[in-house]
Every structure is written in C-alpha cells, then in structure tokens.
Amino acid sequence: MTTTPQAPAGALAGIRVLDLSRVLAGPWCTQVLADLGADVVKVERPGVGDDTRHWGPPFLKDDAGNDTAQAAYFTACNRNKRSVTIDMATPDGQALIRQMAQQADVVVENFKVGGLRQYGLDHASLRAANPRLIYCSVTGFGQDGPYAERAGYDLMIQAMTGLMSITGRADGEPGAGPLRVGVAVIDLFTGLYASNAILAALHVRERTGEGQHIDMALLDVGMAVLANQASGFLATGQAPTRQGNTHPSLVPYQDFPTADGAMLLAIGNDGQFARFCAAAGRPEWAQDARFATNPLRVKHRAELVPALQEVTRTRTTADWIALLQDKAVPCGPVNTLAEAFDDPQVQARGLRVEQARWPQGEPGDGIGRIAGVASPLRLSATPPVLHRAPPALGQHTDEVLAGLGLDAERIAQLRAANVV
C-alpha cells in the first residue's frame, strides 16, 4: 500500500487507508480522507465491485457520448482512490487483505456486526497484528443493543429517527405526508462523522502509539443531526411536525412566489426584517405590534406570510435578488441542479471538476474523463488534492499487489485462481 510517487501531497500525506466499505457512508468517509491526501485502497469483489457501480441509470458515457454499463452513482464518493479486486472469501484473498492491513493506518468497513470475523478481518484479528491500526466500523445500528444484528439503510433511518416526520408539507396541505430528504443525508453525515472520528484517533495515536476501534452507527447519526428539532422536543416534550419549507422558530424563513417563479427569504433577525420591509416599500411592517420581533412574527405567521406573498409576486426573482443583495437581506433563487452549476459563484469557486480516469498510455475502458463536485474543504497550506478519477473496477490491482512485494508470476497465479 505504498503511496504513488507522483501523487501531490495533502494534509494526510503518508496516511494509508484500507477501504473495505461500499455504497455510500463508508466510501464518503474514505473519499474525504483521500481528498485530504491519504492513500486509499478500495477492495472490491472481482467482476462485481461496489454495489453502486450498478446503481443506474444514469450511467457514465464513453468518449463517443454513448451510455456505458457503469453507473454515475459510484463516482460521487470514490475519487482519489485505487481499486483492487480481491475475493475475501478465499484464504489467499484473506491473506492479501491482512497483509495490506498490517501496512495500513486506517481500516474502514461497513459489514454487518461480526461479518468479517469469519475471514479473520475483524477488528480484534487485525489489531493483534497491527496495534497502531485505527479500525472504523460503519453499521446501521451500532455494535451493541437489540438491533445490532439488523441491516440499516439511509431511508429506514430517516424514518426511524423521526427525520421524515418533520420533512414535507404540513398535514392538511396538498401533498402532505412524510418525505425523505432528496439525498441520502444520513449516509453522508455518517461518512463525515466517521472521518472526523478517524482524524481524532490519528491525533490520539500520536500521543499513545495505539490505534482504536470506532463504532459508527447510522441510527446514532440520524438522531444527532435532528439538531434544534431534537433539542426543542427535549426541552418541551412537544414533537415538532412537518411544515414544508417554513422554519419552526423564524419568520419569514421560507420560499415565496415571485412574478416568474419563486425565491427564498431567510431572515434571521429583526434588523434584516426591517431592511427588507424598507426595500419592499412596507417600512410600517417593521414597527407593527404583530411583527416587530421574531417571536411576534412566529406568533402571527398566518397574517404576515400572506401579506408578504402579495408583495413578492410584484417582482421577478432576479429583481428581488438585485434589490436585496446589497442590503444584507439573505435571499436567493430556488435553482435546479443545472441552474446551480451555471451560477457564477459556483463557477468562481471551481465546484465542478473533471478528472482523467486513465494516465496517458493506458488503454482504458472508453471513459476518458469524469466530472464531479469539488471538495468543500479549503485549507490554505494543504488544500485537497485531485490526483485520481473514480477508478475502473480493479484498475490498480497489479500496482497495489506489486507494492506488497508480489511479482508478475504470483499475480498471474492469483488471477487464474479468481482470487483477484
């Protein structure tokens, strides 16, 4: 698991990560580490790979613009990694992975509780050979408790934690009912929490020389990210309900109709509200006994919002943004993804990136370049690195095995035996 010499250095340069995870939460965690410069080797099943390689449509297009059989989903969370195919159900495959783990700083896996014990790849087995190893397990419900043996999925956790009960239109409105968030937000948050825990464990290891086991559960994360909604319930005993795009504690803080569509107003204090009222030609609202403070606006939401809607319909979205942008009143368009990527600020920040999948001279698979979203981490001295596109299945198998000391003949033997 040696770092590729030509790879640019990042904040985690020299850290070696063995990625035994698949789908989203684990791979999102390891992509964060890879973006920060860690050498991440992703182990996949020969001939099959990560489940998300097949989760399409949509599919990647080849250089001629034709759909391939490779799903775009996989590319969201697997850049900057090397892919090696190893059958861990075989003794030789298990031996290879154990050898990789002995050289690794971090292992990330998301098998069911105890699922890797039969292969000798569980935390206790690998830690015995490498006491400095940081081993992160990502599961649906954690390593203990009555649900520990259950499989967990983002949608299930969104429902179980109550997140769906506070997402969607209010009862009595058209389209009312619980809704999931538009992306697998619990998986993504779990990946972020896991990467934070790993960074903390690496810091501790600098003091103690010892690794540790990290137990990450989607359920735990799902409860944690309820944030102010959970704290409000715990303080009052009153469960919050769905209220569409409105905010339980702030008014006006929602979408509003305009002459040509909709805009978002996100007014968080009385000063912002007063400046909006002045710009909108309704300065008296800021002094109205019903609306002068945020608690009053929340209390009189049903009176204020319809009055605001009458005013916001008088201008286009662009006109409202032009009117308010220099008055420190938070507002913005309700974009499609196409509009978001066309936004000048998104473009100025370089948030759309393209990477070449195959180094020059390699035959490739017909997919020359892959587009993605840039890392949002902006470190001035050690910024995120972009040195590998999301890999083709097994693209780096020979390279990784050679780094373990295997010669071409031995690699050929393993390939003939379907181990790799």
Disulfide bonds with the S-S distance in Angstrom:
none
